[in-house]
Amino acid sequence: MRRFLLRLTVWALVPIVLILSLFLGVLARTGELTRPDALVEQTLSGQTSLVEPLYLGGEFQNWYKAQVAWAKGAKVLVLGTSRTMQIRSCMLPGADSFYNGGGGISDLDEVLDYLSRFEEKKLPRLLILGLDQYFFNPVWSGCEEAAQWVYGSSPMDLSGAVIDAARRYGAGSFSLRAVLTAAPGCVGLPACSRQRGFGQDGSYHYGQDAEDGAVDLTFDDARRRITSGVSRFEYGDTVNPNALDRLDEVLDFCDEKGITVVAFLPPYAPSIGAIMQQSGNYGYIDQLPAELGAVFARHESGAALYDFTYMEGVTDEQFVDGFHGGDLVYAEMLRRMAAQGGPLAELTDEETLAALIAGAKNPRVIEPNTQHPVGTV
C-alpha cells in the first residue's frame, strides 16, 4: 500500500514538474535569467533590441538606465523620469551619439548627483532635461523614493518567478508562440511577448500596450489621483523655493562643465490638464514658467526652457495615460522646440519630424516594428 501511494504521488507530480519546467524554459528563452551586470554589457555591445525584465526587482530600471548612460557617455543625453522616455534617436538624426536616460532619476534632487557620476570625458555636451511639474510642489517634495543606482536586489526568487509566469500565461497575458518567435535581442517577458521595453538608444517602446487599443482613454487612474490629490497630483499653491535652488545648482554645474541645457515641462493629456486647471488646486503650476524662467535667465550657457504643460494641438488619443504622451506627442514637442532655433535646430528639422509623424501607425506609435526598431543608434 505504501509503495502504491508513493507511485501515485510521483505520477501526480509529473504534470506539475513538466508545467513548471516549461515555464522555467520560458524564463530562459526570454532572458529573464540574465544577470543584471551581463545585461548592461549586452546593451553596450549592441546585443539587445528591447529590454524589460519582469523579475529583477523594482529598482532595476533606475540602476540599468544609469549604468548604461554612464558607460556610454553619449554627447546628447535625455534625463528625467518616465515622462522623457519617448524622445528617440530617430527624432534627432544630427546627434553624433545619443542616449535617453529617462527613468534614471525620480526627482530633481538627484540630477546633480547623477551628472557628477560621469567620468569627465563622458559628460554630455547637450542635456535635454525633463522637469516634471511636481518636482516644484512643496507638498509633493520628498514623497518619492530615491533612485537606486546600486543594484541591491536579493537574488531572483526563481520558484516564485516560474509560478508567476505560469499564472500570467493562464490569465492570457502572453502566448508561447509570441515568446518563441520574439525578435532577436529581446530581453524580458514583456519585451518578448508584448514588444515593450527600452531600445538600444534608451527610449521606451510601449509595444502592443499602445498598438492594439489597450490604452484606457478615459484616464481613470489620473482622474482618481486628481480627485484624491495623491501620487504626483498633490495640490499646491506655491512653487517650492528649495527646488528652484536645486535647479540653479544643476545649471551652475552645467555652466562649469560646458553642458548646454534644453529643459521642458512635459505635457498632460488635454482632458486631464483641463480638469487640473478647472480644479484650482494647482496654482504652483501656473507660476512655473515665470519662476523657472528667472532661474534660467541667470545662466548664459545656452540654457533654454520650454513649457508644454497644457500643450495645445494634441489630443487625448495620442497619450498612453493621463500624463505620458506617446511618440507623436514628443516628436511634435521637438518640432516646436527646433523651430525656435538653438541647439535642437542643429540636430533635427521640420522635414524629418513631419515624416515621422505622418508615417505613424496609430496615434501613439511612430514605428512599432521591433525587427527594425526606431530606438537604435
Secondary structure, 3 states (H helix, E strand, C coil): CHHHHHHHHHHHHHHHHHHHHHHHHHHHHCCCCCCHHHHHHHHHCCCCCEECCCCCCCCHHHHHHHHHHHHHCCCEEEECCHHHCCCCHHHCCCCCCEEECCCCCCCHHHHHHHHHCCCHHHCCCEEEEECCHHHHCCCCCCCCCCCCCCCCCCCCCHHHHHHHHHHHHHCCCCCHHHHHCCCCCEECHHHHHHCCEECCCCCEECCHHHHCCCCCCCCHHHHHHHHHCCCCCCCECCCCHHHHHHHHHHHHHHHHHCCEEEEEECCCCHHHHHHHHHHCCEHHHHHHHHHHHHHHHCCCCCCEEEECCCCCCCCHHHEEECCEECHHHHHHHHHHHHHCCCHHHHCCCHHHHHHHHHCCCECCECCCCCCCCCCCC
